[in-house]
Amino acid sequence: MSTAFTVDFFCTLDGYGMAEGWPGYWGKEGPELIEDRVRTFAQDQVLVFGATTFREFRHFVREYDEPYYERLNALPKIVFSQTLEQPLGWQNSTVLHEDAVTAVERLKRTTDVPMRSHGSISLNRALLAAGLVDRLEVMLFPAVTGSAGGAGLFHEGAELDLDLVESTVLDGRTQKLVYTPRLHGAIPAGVGPKRRNAD
């Protein structure tokens, strides 16, 4: 028995997952993007959060209205936290007071229900570095947030090699890029620019 773990990351061209003063989706949402989210969360899966993102989503699903928010409410959720306690204020949620890397490694071996984590920068950076992420889904929005940007998943993180398995353009402007990640190892011999032969 084993299952796959997907990291789902929304970002700008400069790699930031949020930006001060910008609206949700950086103001670039469209019907195809929303439909992609509906399809994504219609799948049976367990949602995995760090504490900060869990609190944010718990607020979003009460205060805002998106077609997939009821599905977020219905899906089982795990949050890794040393401070949150039951009741968590969001239905179908369980808190785990343990190391996320150790727990996810165990869960991947002992369950056949896929897991997905959206946001949760520190958590997902650690899982990528541990080689526990099977699928990396990047939603690349057409914006550069520069000094306003924050929450860069890949900044200061592990070195990764990525195999592209899917590429889709949504609403004519936003790219969905799906990769299989693996930790970067030794550089194979013979790759890169070739030196000129000495005269």
C-alpha positions as CSV (number, residue, x, y, z in Angstrom):
1,M,0.0,0.0,0.0
2,S,1.3,3.4,-0.9
3,T,0.1,6.7,-2.3
4,A,1.3,9.9,-4.0
5,F,1.9,13.3,-2.5
6,T,1.2,16.4,-4.6
7,V,2.4,19.9,-3.8
8,D,0.2,22.5,-5.4
9,F,1.8,26.0,-5.7
10,F,0.4,29.3,-7.1
11,C,3.1,31.8,-8.0
12,T,4.1,34.7,-10.1
13,L,6.8,34.7,-12.8
14,D,9.3,35.7,-10.1
15,G,8.4,32.7,-8.0
16,Y,6.4,34.3,-5.2
17,G,3.3,32.7,-3.7
18,M,1.8,36.0,-2.4
19,A,2.3,39.7,-2.7
20,E,1.5,42.7,-0.5
21,G,-1.3,44.8,-2.0
22,W,-2.2,42.4,-4.7
23,P,-5.7,40.7,-4.8
24,G,-6.2,36.9,-4.8
25,Y,-5.0,35.1,-7.9
26,W,-3.1,38.4,-8.5
27,G,-6.3,39.6,-10.2
28,K,-5.7,37.1,-13.1
29,E,-8.4,34.5,-12.4
30,G,-10.7,33.4,-15.2
31,P,-13.3,30.7,-15.8
32,E,-10.8,28.0,-17.0
33,L,-8.7,28.5,-13.9
34,I,-11.7,28.2,-11.6
35,E,-12.8,25.1,-13.5
36,D,-9.4,23.6,-13.0
37,R,-9.7,24.1,-9.3
38,V,-13.1,22.5,-9.3
39,R,-11.8,19.4,-11.1
40,T,-8.7,19.3,-8.9
41,F,-10.6,19.2,-5.6
42,A,-13.4,16.9,-6.9
43,Q,-10.8,14.1,-6.6
44,D,-10.8,11.9,-3.5
45,Q,-7.7,13.0,-1.5
46,V,-6.5,14.2,1.9
47,L,-5.5,17.9,2.1
48,V,-2.4,18.6,4.1
49,F,-1.6,22.0,5.7
50,G,0.9,23.8,7.8
51,A,-0.7,25.8,10.6
52,T,-0.5,29.2,8.9
53,T,-2.1,28.1,5.7
54,F,-4.7,26.1,7.6
55,R,-5.8,29.2,9.5
56,E,-5.9,31.2,6.2
57,F,-8.0,28.7,4.4
58,R,-10.3,28.2,7.4
59,H,-11.0,31.9,7.1
60,F,-11.3,32.0,3.3
61,V,-14.0,29.3,3.1
62,R,-16.2,31.3,5.6
63,E,-15.6,34.8,4.2
64,Y,-15.4,34.2,0.4
65,D,-17.3,32.2,-2.2
66,E,-15.6,30.0,-4.7
67,P,-17.2,27.0,-6.5
68,Y,-14.7,24.6,-4.9
69,Y,-14.9,25.8,-1.3
70,E,-17.7,23.4,-0.3
71,R,-15.5,20.6,-1.6
72,L,-12.6,21.9,0.5
73,N,-14.9,21.7,3.5
74,A,-15.9,18.1,2.8
75,L,-12.5,16.7,2.1
76,P,-10.5,15.2,5.0
77,K,-7.7,17.5,6.2
78,I,-4.5,17.1,8.2
79,V,-2.7,20.1,9.8
80,F,0.7,19.8,11.3
81,S,1.0,22.1,14.3
82,Q,2.5,22.3,17.7
83,T,0.0,24.9,18.9
84,L,-3.4,24.2,17.3
85,E,-5.7,21.9,19.3
86,Q,-9.1,20.3,18.7
87,P,-11.7,21.6,17.9
88,L,-10.0,23.2,14.9
89,G,-12.9,25.2,13.6
90,W,-13.0,23.5,10.2
91,Q,-14.9,20.4,9.6
92,N,-13.2,17.1,8.8
93,S,-9.8,18.4,10.2
94,T,-7.2,16.5,12.3
95,V,-4.2,18.0,13.9
96,L,-0.9,16.1,14.1
97,H,1.6,17.1,16.7
98,E,4.6,15.4,15.1
99,D,7.3,16.0,12.6
100,A,5.7,16.4,9.2
101,V,8.5,14.7,7.3
102,T,8.3,11.6,9.5
103,A,4.5,11.6,9.4
104,V,4.2,12.0,5.7
105,E,6.7,9.3,5.0
106,R,4.7,7.0,7.2
107,L,1.3,8.0,5.6
108,K,2.7,7.5,2.1
109,R,3.5,3.9,3.0
110,T,0.3,3.1,5.0
111,T,-2.5,4.6,3.0
112,D,-3.7,4.5,-0.6
113,V,-5.6,7.9,-0.5
114,P,-3.7,10.6,-2.4
115,M,-2.5,13.6,-0.5
116,R,-2.3,17.2,-1.6
117,S,-0.8,20.3,0.0
118,H,-1.5,23.8,-1.2
119,G,0.5,26.8,0.1
120,S,2.2,25.8,3.4
121,I,5.6,27.0,2.3
122,S,7.8,25.7,5.2
123,L,6.0,22.4,5.2
124,N,6.3,21.8,1.5
125,R,9.9,23.1,1.3
126,A,10.8,20.4,3.9
127,L,8.9,17.7,2.1
128,L,10.6,18.5,-1.2
129,A,14.0,18.5,0.4
130,A,13.2,15.0,1.9
131,G,12.3,13.6,-1.5
132,L,8.7,12.9,-0.5
133,V,6.9,14.9,-3.2
134,D,5.7,12.8,-6.2
135,R,4.0,15.5,-8.2
136,L,4.6,19.3,-8.3
137,E,1.8,21.3,-9.8
138,V,2.7,25.0,-10.4
139,M,0.2,27.5,-11.4
140,L,2.2,30.3,-13.0
141,F,0.4,33.6,-13.1
142,P,1.4,36.4,-15.5
143,A,2.7,38.9,-12.9
144,V,6.0,40.0,-11.5
145,T,5.6,41.2,-7.9
146,G,9.2,42.2,-7.2
147,S,9.7,43.7,-3.8
148,A,6.0,43.2,-2.9
149,G,6.4,39.4,-3.2
150,G,6.7,36.9,-0.5
151,A,6.3,33.1,0.3
152,G,8.7,31.8,-2.4
153,L,8.6,28.0,-2.1
154,F,11.8,27.4,-4.1
155,H,13.8,30.3,-2.7
156,E,16.4,29.0,-0.3
157,G,15.1,25.4,-0.8
158,A,16.5,22.2,-2.1
159,E,18.0,21.8,-5.6
160,L,15.6,19.9,-7.8
161,D,15.5,18.4,-11.2
162,L,12.0,18.4,-12.8
163,D,10.5,16.2,-15.4
164,L,7.6,18.0,-17.2
165,V,4.5,15.8,-17.5
166,E,1.8,18.3,-18.3
167,S,1.6,21.9,-19.6
168,T,-1.7,23.8,-20.0
169,V,-2.5,27.4,-20.6
170,L,-5.7,28.6,-18.8
171,D,-7.7,31.6,-19.9
172,G,-5.0,32.4,-22.4
173,R,-2.6,33.7,-19.8
174,T,-2.0,31.4,-16.8
175,Q,0.2,28.3,-17.2
176,K,-0.3,25.1,-15.3
177,L,2.9,23.2,-15.2
178,V,3.0,19.7,-13.7
179,Y,6.3,18.1,-12.9
180,T,7.8,15.0,-11.3
181,P,10.5,16.4,-9.0
182,R,13.6,14.6,-7.8
183,L,16.5,15.8,-5.7
184,H,19.4,17.2,-7.9
185,G,22.4,14.8,-7.8
186,A,25.7,14.7,-9.6
187,I,25.8,16.4,-13.0
188,P,26.2,13.8,-15.8
189,A,29.4,13.9,-17.8
190,G,29.3,15.5,-21.2
191,V,26.4,17.9,-20.5
192,G,26.5,21.7,-20.9
193,P,28.4,23.8,-23.4
194,K,31.4,22.2,-25.0
195,R,34.8,23.9,-24.9
196,R,36.5,24.8,-28.1
197,N,39.4,22.6,-29.1
198,A,42.7,24.4,-28.5
199,D,44.5,25.4,-31.7
